[in-house]
Amino acid sequence: MGFLDKAKAQATAAMAQGQAKVGAMQSNRSEGELYRALGEATYAAQRRGGAPDAVDAAIGALDAHFAQLAQQAAAAPPPAGWQGGAPAGPPPGQPYVPPPASSPAAPPTGNFTLDDM
C-alpha cells in the first residue's frame, strides 16, 4: 500500500497546486477588470463629463480587492522552506558593504581594438 499512498499524496499535491493556479488566474482576471473599470470611469470623468463618483467607486472596488488579497495572504501558510524574518543585512547604523567580486572579468583574447569597428 506504500505505492498507492505515495500516488495519492502526489495527486492531492498536484490538485492543490492546480487549484492555487486557477485561483491566481481568477484573481488576476478580476484585478484586470477592476483596473479597466477604473480607466473607463476616469476617461469618462475627464473627457466626457462623467460623474467623479464612478471613479471613487472604482477605486473603492480596487481597495476592497487588495484588502481581500491581503487577508488571504495572511491566512495562507508560508511557503515550504521559508524561515521567516527580514533578510540579513548590516546592523543598524552601519553602511551596507557589497560582497567583493569573485574575480575581475578577463579581457577577451585576440587583437581587437575600437579602431576595428
KEBA-364592 format. One line per 5 residues: number of its first residue (from 1); their letters; for each residue y, x, z of C-alpha. Coordinates in Angstrom, 1 decimal. Example, Ala and Ser with C-alpha at 12.3 -4.5 7.8 and 13.67 -1.06 7.14 Angstrom:
% KEBA-364592
1	as	-4.5/12.3/7.8  -1.1/13.7/7.1
END
This chain:
% KEBA-364592
1	mgfld	0.0/0.0/0.0  2.3/3.0/0.2  2.9/2.9/-3.6  3.8/-0.8/-3.5  6.2/-0.3/-0.6
6	kakaq	8.0/2.5/-2.4  8.3/0.5/-5.6  9.6/-2.5/-3.6  12.2/-0.2/-1.9  13.3/1.2/-5.2
11	ataam	13.6/-2.3/-6.8  15.6/-3.5/-3.8  17.9/-0.5/-4.0  18.3/-1.0/-7.8  19.1/-4.7/-7.3
16	aqgqa	21.7/-3.9/-4.6  23.3/-1.3/-6.9  23.4/-3.7/-9.8  24.9/-6.4/-7.7  27.6/-3.9/-6.5
21	kvgam	28.4/-3.1/-10.1  28.7/-6.7/-11.1  30.9/-7.4/-8.1  33.1/-4.4/-9.1  33.4/-5.7/-12.6
26	qsnrs	34.3/-9.2/-11.5  36.9/-7.7/-9.1  38.4/-5.6/-11.9  38.5/-8.6/-14.2  40.2/-10.7/-11.6
31	egely	42.7/-8.0/-10.9  43.4/-7.7/-14.6  44.0/-11.4/-14.9  46.4/-11.3/-11.9  48.3/-8.4/-13.5
36	ralge	48.5/-10.3/-16.7  49.9/-13.4/-14.9  52.5/-11.2/-13.2  53.5/-9.7/-16.5  53.8/-13.1/-18.2
41	atyaa	55.8/-14.5/-15.3  58.1/-11.5/-15.3  58.7/-11.7/-19.0  59.3/-15.5/-18.8  61.8/-15.0/-15.9
46	qrrgg	63.7/-12.2/-17.6  63.6/-13.2/-21.2  63.1/-16.9/-21.4  65.0/-18.1/-18.3  61.8/-18.9/-16.4
51	apdav	61.7/-19.5/-12.7  61.6/-16.4/-10.5  59.3/-18.4/-8.2  56.5/-17.8/-10.6  57.0/-14.0/-10.2
56	daaig	56.9/-14.3/-6.5  53.7/-16.4/-6.7  52.0/-13.8/-9.0  53.0/-11.0/-6.6  51.6/-13.1/-3.7
61	aldah	48.4/-13.6/-5.5  48.1/-9.8/-6.1  48.8/-9.1/-2.4  46.1/-11.6/-1.4  43.7/-10.0/-3.8
66	faqla	44.3/-6.5/-2.4  44.1/-7.7/1.2  40.7/-9.2/0.4  39.6/-5.9/-1.2  40.7/-4.0/1.9
71	qqaaa	38.8/-6.4/4.2  35.7/-5.9/2.0  36.1/-2.1/2.1  36.5/-2.2/5.9  33.4/-4.3/6.3
76	apppa	31.2/-2.2/3.9  29.2/0.6/5.4  30.3/4.1/4.5  28.6/5.9/1.6  25.4/7.8/2.3
81	gwqgg	26.2/11.4/3.4  29.8/10.6/4.4  30.7/12.4/7.6  34.0/10.6/8.2  37.3/12.0/9.2
86	apagp	40.0/13.7/7.1  39.3/16.8/5.0  39.6/20.1/6.8  42.9/21.7/6.4  45.2/24.2/8.2
91	ppgqp	46.1/23.5/11.9  49.3/21.5/12.4  52.4/23.7/11.9  50.6/26.2/9.7  51.2/26.5/5.9
96	yvppp	48.3/25.9/3.5  46.9/29.1/2.1  44.7/28.6/-1.0  41.5/30.5/-1.1  41.5/33.7/-3.1
101	asspa	40.4/33.6/-6.7  36.8/34.8/-7.3  37.7/37.3/-9.9  40.5/37.7/-12.4  39.6/36.5/-15.9
106	apptg	38.7/39.4/-18.2  40.7/39.5/-21.4  38.6/38.7/-24.5  37.0/41.6/-26.2  38.4/42.6/-29.6
111	nftld	41.5/44.0/-31.1  43.7/40.9/-31.1  47.5/40.7/-30.7  50.1/38.0/-31.0  51.1/39.5/-34.4
116	dm	47.7/38.5/-35.8  48.7/34.8/-35.6
END
